[in-house]
Amino acid sequence: MEEIAALIKQIDNNPNDIQSMMQLAQKYAEINELEQAAELLEKIIYINPDALDARNILAQLYEHMEKYALAAENLTAVLEKNRYRDWE
């Protein structure tokens, strides 16, 4: 819990700290706080729509939460971004 509190404080001090948000999302997922983890990952994607790692993890969380349409939406976004990236 100390790690979670420290990460929350870090994010409060720097609301756009994507690295801390990713770490906090991982901690939430580890303790089965999947909704909180998903909210953080959504925020990361809002800040950086090209955050494919966040989208991929979010898709996995949604699948685990049996929110299959949201999982598919995020996986499709990852595939679309990767498709265009391969051609650059």
N, C-alpha and C positions, 0 to 999 in steps of 0.2 A: 504493500500500500504506500510505502514511502516513495517508491519510484513513481507511482501514479501521481501522487501529490506534487512531486518535483516537476513532472512533465506538465501537469496542469498549470503550475505557477509559471513555468517557462513559456507556455502558450499564452497565458494571460499577459505576460510581459511583451511577447512578440506574436501577435495573432496570426501572422503569415508564416510561421516557422513550420514548414512542411515536414521536415525531418522529425521534429518533436511530435507532431500530430501522427505521423506514421508509427512512431514508437509507442505512443499512447494507444492508438488503435490496436496495435499488436497486444499490448498488455490487457486491454479490455477483452479482446478475443480469447486470450489465455484464461481469463476468469469467467468466460461465458457471458460477458456483457455485450452481446452481439449488436444490439440496437445502437449502443453508444459507439462501438467500433465503426459501424456503418455510417453513422452521422459524421464522424471525423473524416472518414474516407470520402464521403460526399463533399465535405468542405474542401478537402484537398483538391478534388476534381474541379470544384467551382473556382478555386484560386488558379489552378493549372490544369486546363482541360487535356493537356498532353501527358498527364501523370498516368502512364499506362500501368505501372506497378500497382498504384492505388486502385485503378479500375479492375485489374485482374483479381486482386485480393477481395475487393468489394463483390465481384461476381461470385467468388467462392463463398463468401459469407452469406450472400443472398441464397445461394443454392442450399447451404446448410440450414438456413432459416425457412426453406421451402417457398421462397419468393422467386419462383422460376422465371417469370417474365422479366423481373428486374435483373436477374442473373444473366439472362440471354441478352438483354439490352446492353449491359456492360461488356460482355464478351464480344458482341458484335462491334462495339466501339473500338475495342482493342484490335480486333482483326482488321477493321477498316483503316485504323491508323498505321498498323504494321504493313498493310498492303501498299499504301502509298510510300511508306518509308523505304521499302525494299527497292522501289524504282528510282529513288533519288541518287 
